[in-house]
Amino acid sequence: MASSAELAGRTAVVTGASGGIGGAVSRALATAGASVWMVARHGARLEASARQAGGRAVVADVADPAGAEAVRAAVGRPVDILVNAVGSFDLAPVAETSPEMFSRMLDGNLVAPFLAIRALLPAMLEAGRGHVVTIGSVAGRRAFPANGAYSAAKFGVRGLHAVLDEELRGTGVRATLVEPAATDTALWDPLDPDNRPDLPPRSAMLAPERVAETVLYIVTRPPDVRIPAVAVERS
Ligand SMILES: NC(=O)c1ccc[n+]([C@@H]2O[C@H](COP(=O)([O-])OP(=O)(O)OC[C@H]3O[C@@H](n4cnc5c(N)ncnc54)[C@H](OP(=O)(O)O)[C@@H]3O)[C@@H](O)[C@H]2O)c1
């Protein structure tokens, strides 16, 4: 476990911070002493999550370049830790996936982390330190029926991360991809998994706090340790 001051003086940005994993990550980073800037599109839910974590809310759509730039401007100083926990989820067989849904999955899961990295990475490189943690998914490594659009985005996230990881060697900036299995958050609410035999029940899912503990472990490693990727599953 990180001590309560291990991240004192560090600035963190968490996108998707009103949600299950991003909210839990924000609380974990703030508890470890970081100043946490929490990003999501809908103000009321974000404000509640920010109050709970003791973080600062920034209402922005990071799937839009202007939104990602607004986050950079709001923070106003180099960021030590960026956690891309932004994302959205929908299911349909490929033959029934609408172009709108496909674009929505790419925007929310792949374009959004790309734009946040693009906005915040130059200052990290200039400072010669920083850590980019991106939440991918088990669906970025494995094929599940009806996950075509989501999986295309999450496989894309894995590709983006792998290239970034190579580019960052020797810069002092590190990148880690965290790929959780099913996690009990509001992301599942529209799908009602407890009443669908094709989906895992909530009781078999990870708690978002378990993913957050993993992220905290990653960002508190000494500078000479690289953790390129971590899979998190329920035992
Ligand atoms: N839950 C799982 O089973 C699971 C498993 C593996 C991986 N993941 C991944 O983990 C990440 C977090 O998922 P979660 O389960 O915590 O989902 P969640 O509870 O639905 O939270 C998603 C968060 O992203 C925000 N968001 C969505 N689009 C955004 C945008 N364009 N700009 C800014 N914020 C945006 C949402 O707030 P607003 O709607 O207010 O913007 C919310 O705060 C996602 O990348 C997801 O794919 C989840």
The ligand as a Tripos MOL2 file, in Angstrom:
@<TRIPOS>MOLECULE
LIG
   48    52     1     0     0
SMALL
NO_CHARGES

@<TRIPOS>ATOM
      1 N1        -16.7180   -1.7880  -16.0390 N.am      1 LIG1
      2 C1        -16.0810   -2.7700  -16.6900 C.2       1 LIG1
      3 O1        -16.5020   -3.9490  -16.7020 O.2       1 LIG1
      4 C2        -14.7970   -2.4830  -17.4190 C.ar      1 LIG1
      5 C3        -13.9600   -3.5610  -17.7560 C.ar      1 LIG1
      6 C4        -12.7950   -3.3070  -18.4480 C.ar      1 LIG1
      7 C5        -12.4690   -2.0230  -18.7970 C.ar      1 LIG1
      8 N2        -13.2960   -0.9990  -18.4600 N.ar      1 LIG1
      9 C6        -12.9060    0.3460  -18.8700 C.3       1 LIG1
     10 O2        -12.6800    1.1330  -17.7210 O.3       1 LIG1
     11 C7        -12.9410    2.5070  -18.0120 C.3       1 LIG1
     12 C8        -13.8970    3.0720  -16.9750 C.3       1 LIG1
     13 O3        -15.1040    2.3400  -17.0550 O.3       1 LIG1
     14 P1        -16.1940    2.3250  -15.8870 P.3       1 LIG1
     15 O4        -16.6470    0.9360  -15.7870 O.co2     1 LIG1
     16 O5        -15.7110    3.0340  -14.6960 O.co2     1 LIG1
     17 O6        -17.3490    3.1430  -16.6250 O.3       1 LIG1
     18 P2        -18.4030    4.2400  -16.1190 P.3       1 LIG1
     19 O7        -18.7410    4.0000  -14.7020 O.co2     1 LIG1
     20 O8        -19.4730    4.2420  -17.1450 O.co2     1 LIG1
     21 O9        -17.5560    5.5850  -16.2340 O.3       1 LIG1
     22 C9        -17.1840    6.1440  -17.4610 C.3       1 LIG1
     23 C10       -16.7090    7.5470  -17.1810 C.3       1 LIG1
     24 O10       -16.2660    8.1520  -18.4030 O.3       1 LIG1
     25 C11       -16.8800    9.4500  -18.5100 C.3       1 LIG1
     26 N3        -16.8680    9.7690  -19.9330 N.ar      1 LIG1
     27 C12       -17.3950    9.0390  -20.9490 C.ar      1 LIG1
     28 N4        -17.1500    9.6440  -22.1320 N.ar      1 LIG1
     29 C13       -16.4510   10.7860  -21.8360 C.ar      1 LIG1
     30 C14       -15.8910   11.8220  -22.6210 C.ar      1 LIG1
     31 N5        -16.0050   11.8220  -23.9590 N.pl3     1 LIG1
     32 N6        -15.2250   12.8330  -22.0130 N.ar      1 LIG1
     33 C15       -15.0860   12.8420  -20.6540 C.ar      1 LIG1
     34 N7        -15.5850   11.8750  -19.8600 N.ar      1 LIG1
     35 C16       -16.2720   10.8630  -20.4510 C.ar      1 LIG1
     36 C17       -18.2150    9.2620  -17.8400 C.3       1 LIG1
     37 O11       -18.8220   10.4580  -17.4030 O.3       1 LIG1
     38 P3        -19.7690   11.3670  -18.3550 P.3       1 LIG1
     39 O12       -20.7350   10.4360  -19.0010 O.co2     1 LIG1
     40 O13       -20.3490   12.3730  -17.4420 O.co2     1 LIG1
     41 O14       -18.8240   11.9880  -19.3470 O.co2     1 LIG1
     42 C18       -17.7920    8.4580  -16.6290 C.3       1 LIG1
     43 O15       -17.1870    9.3170  -15.6740 O.3       1 LIG1
     44 C19       -13.4690    2.5340  -19.4490 C.3       1 LIG1
     45 O16       -12.4130    2.7770  -20.3420 O.3       1 LIG1
     46 C20       -13.9680    1.1020  -19.6420 C.3       1 LIG1
     47 O17       -13.9730    0.7370  -21.0010 O.3       1 LIG1
     48 C21       -14.4440   -1.1820  -17.7590 C.ar      1 LIG1
@<TRIPOS>BOND
     1     1     2 1
     2     2     3 2
     3     2     4 1
     4     4     5 ar
     5     4    48 ar
     6     5     6 ar
     7     6     7 ar
     8     7     8 ar
     9     8     9 1
    10     8    48 ar
    11     9    10 1
    12     9    46 1
    13    10    11 1
    14    11    12 1
    15    11    44 1
    16    12    13 1
    17    13    14 1
    18    14    15 2
    19    14    16 1
    20    14    17 1
    21    17    18 1
    22    18    19 2
    23    18    20 1
    24    18    21 1
    25    21    22 1
    26    22    23 1
    27    23    24 1
    28    23    42 1
    29    24    25 1
    30    25    26 1
    31    25    36 1
    32    26    27 ar
    33    26    35 ar
    34    27    28 ar
    35    28    29 ar
    36    29    30 ar
    37    29    35 ar
    38    30    31 1
    39    30    32 ar
    40    32    33 ar
    41    33    34 ar
    42    34    35 ar
    43    36    37 1
    44    36    42 1
    45    37    38 1
    46    38    39 2
    47    38    40 1
    48    38    41 1
    49    42    43 1
    50    44    45 1
    51    44    46 1
    52    46    47 1
@<TRIPOS>SUBSTRUCTURE
     1 LIG1         1 GROUP 0 **** ****
